[in-house]
Amino acid sequence: MKYLVLLIAIITFTACQPKPIDIEVEQAPPKLVIYSQVIPNSVMLIYVSKSFGALDYSENDKADTSRNALLDRIMVRNADVSISYNGITDELKAIPEIPGLYASITIPQFINTEYKLSVIDPETALSIKSKSTMLKQIPFDEVSAKVGEGEDSINTIVSVKFTDPADEINWYMINIYGNNKENDDPNNIFMKSTGNNVIALLDDQGFNGEQFIGEQIMYQWVSDTVFASISNISQQYYDYLVLHKKGGSAINQIFAEPINYPTNIEGGYGFFNTHYPDPRIIIVEK
């Protein structure tokens, strides 16, 4: 089973311009921004982009708010990306159809093994290093989805169960996603796709060593299938995701006051994680 989860932030910027004031603002230097994804059966994905500030956004950029123009500005197309583990180094290949995405289908996934990431952008000479230890997989016990009844008949209810290991502290990310075309407007780059994608972040303080049972309502959501995954993640990555959610939309995060997110990227931003998800595709019960 191959499932590619691609999350590419598409941004634009419009603003009312008051009377100009002559000021000097020191801008942070650009750095590489890293995100990663592990797919069971030896697949690793690395997304590479560049940071930029609101003051870098030129008048030409404001006039051209197309997806391609913005992606060309922030995505890094020709980086040298490698991952090392157990004395072996694998080079990741760029995916031409998806700017900034690099992939390998030959990296084994070893629990409690340290993976080291190296990225170099020859065009800008920017580079980063990072490392991450792969935690053990904690799978779903059960996951199901059904259409609601009565007034909830336009909603889908997703139920999940999993067992938390005893005598250890764990943090979890549960992702629920579906291609709900009725909620999706491909021409609206501000669209949050409400109901299409839900990320739940949990710690096990309230259910350590016990089975967790929960449900998520996908409002105004109609589809025949649902994708769900659960990942056992590190506390550092959990803290990063919590702050990232508080940052709001991509527009707020980039053009509002800076937020210092936790990171394990040396010389850059973002996060290199090697969590091992348990992905499921579920048929929605009518």
Buried (B, 14 or more C-beta within 10 A) or exposed (E): EEBEBEEBBBBBEEEEEEEEEEEEEEEEEBBBBBBBBBBBEEBBBBBBBBBBBEEEBEEEBEEBBEEEEBBEBBBBBEBBBBBBBEEEEBEBEBBEEBBBBBBBEEBEBBEEEEBBBBBBBEEEEBBBBBBBEBBEBBBBEEBBBBBBEEEEEBBBBBBBBBBBEEEEEBBBBBBBBBEBEEBEEEEEBEEEBBBBBBEEBBBBEEBBEEEBEEEBEBBEBBBEEBBBBBBBBBEBBBBBBBBBEEBEEBBEBBBEEEEEBBBBBEEBBBBBBBBBBBBBEBEBEE
